[in-house]
């Protein structure tokens, strides 16, 4: 006799069940299925949640659970929660400013810059296995670090502040300032690669009990001094980038005229020589005014992207081969440039180079870069087509961005260019997951209607469909996934700060699953957290990420840290679909500027809107798991 025919879903082979699990539109439905019986509950917990997460967020670097601190179900809960917050612009901000009364960290008195308004460069690391976060930033000639360990959704986190006082070590303000920091794993624990303006590059410990203790020095030529440069511009360190491979790392250090590559093994010595060098002055530069401003690892260490200042070809890349290093000019295409009126010989924003990860957090040949004409260009360095996409602020198209930060191929954050402004862009690629799939059906368009200067409203093909059925989505679910109803947004942060002329210099996040990121500004650091507006103040329940958020992130800076905390009340404006248009210079109707976030004491009364509104107000969900 032949094999029996399955009588129900539970009788199907696990391989087929897993395919079904992976193709659920929302986590709510998978959770509901797991509650139907013990057998399905076991199947969903064993492999269903993993397949759902990997299919819904394929471009993010997802840590594999290896303990009791997080599970695949918690990852699904947090990532869907975060996706909803991103789509509804549910961001809250707090600034950490150097206190003029604190002398524990900064001792700038009477120097040329005055009041300690350093250009902060920041990096962060989050360990999902221990729920520990480390954020480090350069504060002039000093280095500041903050540790934070999550204790639970309702418990205050453990935190500690640490610093390296540059003045006590003989470093001078401005000339010896820290201009690059990168957190790395080392056999001695966590460490920080630190680059200074004077050309020195060092590895120091980042462990709490020995923060700042030197580990290794990198030698790629003697640093310039005020006595040896004879009035000429010093060969200062422009940037550094780290490519992590387990416990070892590869470091690309860029100076004005050259590049040095270091291999940082697990048992690093006290002095490290470069494994490869490249002299751009003799190999690439055609003008005396050209200089290397930034270098960034691409393609898992096979390529290094370069941003050049004062060069007719400002975007180059180097290929690392067994026989040496070869250089190439990024491919051009005149038809694309004419379509968007792009100026290929224009200036690139040197701090903006950012590789784009397409699968599992792996660096590819896709590079995102900002340019002085206001465009943000996505380019495959190895193809003849120069720009896979060109993005732009449709409201203020000429404002450039100083720093970029990508989240896989889902979205990217652009900061700077126009004071303290942060822009959230969607890559506009197909996304497997939309949080609106977890909302009930509705026979209407998403509301309120967006302000779109160039994009036309989509055709309502499912007009009259009140419910999703027979493979056809209802009107709300169909239109809510269209880019017309998902415009990009800009946050204005300046009005809440004492120094309204401050600028953004760097962006960093702890990991792809972190619900927060950091913004390096003049004189301090801003922490941005994904967080919906609560129904009341103080909130009656935690409003941060249910598994990876820090409930007390708004807490005041520790005594003796030399920093003071202040809540930031941003203003929000929608800036269109984000694509560059040839006639984007024509006058348009200015979108509404809206206060968002915080209690009434920050930004006025809280708006009472329904769960269907595109702007985040008052509807509490955990991803698409609804609060019980």
C-alpha positions, 0 to 999 in steps of 0.5 A: 500500500502507498503512503498515507495522505496527510490529513492536516497541516500537522501531518505534513513533513517538517520541511514543508512546514518550515517553508510555510513558517518562513513565508508568513507575512507577520510574526503574529500569525506564526505565534498564533499557529504555535499556540494551536497545539504542542507539536506545532509549538515545538516545531515553531520554537525549534526552527520556525522562528529562525526561518521567519527571521532569516527570510524577513530580514535577510540583509541584516547581520543576525547573531545566532542565539547561543545561550539563554540571553536571547532566542529566535522568537525574541529576535523576531519580536525585537526586529519586527518591533524595530521595523515598525518604529523605523517606519513610523519615525518613532525615535527619541533623542538624548544628548550627552554634552561635555559639562563646563563644570566637569574636569574629570574628562575634559580640561580644555582651558584657554585653548584655541577652540574654547569651551571644549567644542571638539569634533566627536568621533564615536563607535559602539559595540553590543554583545547580544550574548551578555547584553553589554554595550560599549560606546567610545568616543574621541573628545578632543585629545581625550577618549571617553567610554561608557559601559552599560549592561541590560538587566531586564525589561523593568530593571535599571541597567548597570553602567560605568564611565571611563576616560583617558585624559590626553593632557596628562599623557602629554597630548595637546589640544587640537594638534593631538586630537583623536579623529578615529576610534574603532572597537575590536575584539582582542585576546586580552578582551575588548580594545580600541584602535585609536587614531590621532590627528598627528599621525599616531595609531595605537591599540588600547584596552577597553576593559573596565578595569584597565581602560586606556592601558596601551597594548600595541603601537602601529608603525607606518612612519614617524608622526609629524611634529611642530618642529619637524614639519617646517611649516608644511601640512603634517602627514596626519591620519585621515581615517581608519577602518577595521575589518573583523575576522573573529579574534583577529582584525585587518586595519586600513589606515589612511594618511594624506598621501598613502595607505597602510594595511595592518593585520592585527592577530590575536597575540598582537605584539607591542609594535606592529609593522604594516603588511602592505602600503600604497603611495597615492602621491606617486601612483594616483595623484595627478594634482598637488592639491589631491589628498586621501580623505577616507578609506573603507573596507569592501568585499570582505577585505578584497577591496578598499574604497577611497575618497579623494579630495581635490581630485577630478576622480574623487572615488577610487578603489584598490584591489588587494591581490597576492602580487600587490595592490592595484588601483582603479577608478570607479566606473562611469556612465555618461547617460546616467550622469546626464539623467540626473545632472550629476557632476562626476568631477564634483566633491565627495563628502569624505566621511560618508563612505559606507559599504552596503551589506546585502546578505547576512551583514557581509560587505559587498562591492556596493558603496553608498557615498554622499556628494556636495551637490546634495546627492547620495549615490549607491554604486557598484564599484565593479560595474560600468553603471556608476550609480545603482540609485541616486537619493536626495532630499526632495525638500532641500535637495542641495544639503549634503550629508557628512556621515552615513550609516546603513542597515543592510539594504533596508534603510540608511541614516544620513547626518550633518550638512545642515546643522544637527539634522538626521535623515532616514532614507529607505533604500526602496528595494523590495522588502519581505517584511512590512509591519502593516501586514500585522494590522487589521484589514481596512477599506481605505488608504493609509492616512494622513496622506503624505506630502510628495513633491514628485511621486504620484499616488498609486492606482487603487486597484483593490478599491472596495476590498474590505478584507484580504482574501484569495491572494488579493490584499485589501486596499490598506494592506496593498497601498501601505507597502507602496513607496508613496505612503512611505516617504523619508523623513528628517529630524531637526535637533538644533533647537533643543541644544545650547550650541545650535551651530553644532554639526554632526561628524560621525554615526555608529551603532552597536549591532544590526539588532540594536534599537539605538544608535549614536551621533557624534556632534560638536562637543558631545554625543547624541543617543537616538533610541527607537521608542514609541510615544507612551500613552502617559508620562511617566509611562506605565510600561517600558517603551523600549525594545522588549529584549535589547533595549535599555529602559533607563537610557534617559538616565542622567550621566554619572557623577564625575563623568564630566558630562551632562545629559539633556533630552532633545525634542526634535521637529519632524518633516517628511522629505519625499520619496528620496529619489533624485529628480532632474528638475528637483530645483523647482519650488514645491509646497513645503511639508508640515513641520511637526513636533514629535516625541517627549512629554508635553513639557518638551514638545506640547500636547500629545496627539491622539491618533489611531494605530493606522497613522503613519506617524507614531503616536500612542498605539503600543505593540511589540513588533506585530505582537500586540500587547495582551 
